[in-house]
Amino acid sequence: MAQELDLELQRYTDPKESFILLIPSSWTKVDKAGATALFQDASMGSNNIGVVVNPVRLANLGGFGSPEFVADKHLQAERRKVRFLFPLLELSMTNAKFESSVDDID
């Protein structure tokens, strides 16, 4: 059963880029090159939320292409990242056969 957390949120408004985030009140804003806003949980450095704003020169969202085109390009980019970072893992996962039995479970 998942444990519920009683989490108090605070509002962060970025005056320059005009966005609003609700973040846990215990999190702190940290500076990082390239991040418009980055908040981190002091007790767990791996818990964070960040926003990067990159301006585009399009009149409207349709300028990116159809939703299907954008989704396809995004998936291609993500697949390239995985292949670049984990080429051996991908190869072994492709050729692996997964078998388990009740005896394997501790």
Sequence and secondary structure as in RCSB ss.txt:
>XXXX:A:sequence
MAQELDLELQRYTDPKESFILLIPSSWTKVDKAGATALFQDASMGSNNIGVVVNPVRLANLGGFGSPEFVADKHL
QAERRKVRFLFPLLELSMTNAKFESSVDDID
>XXXX:A:secstr
        EEEEEETTTTEEEEEETT EE   TT SEEEEETTEEEEEEEE       SSGGGG  HHHHHHHHH
HHHHHHHHHH HHHHHHHHH      GGG  
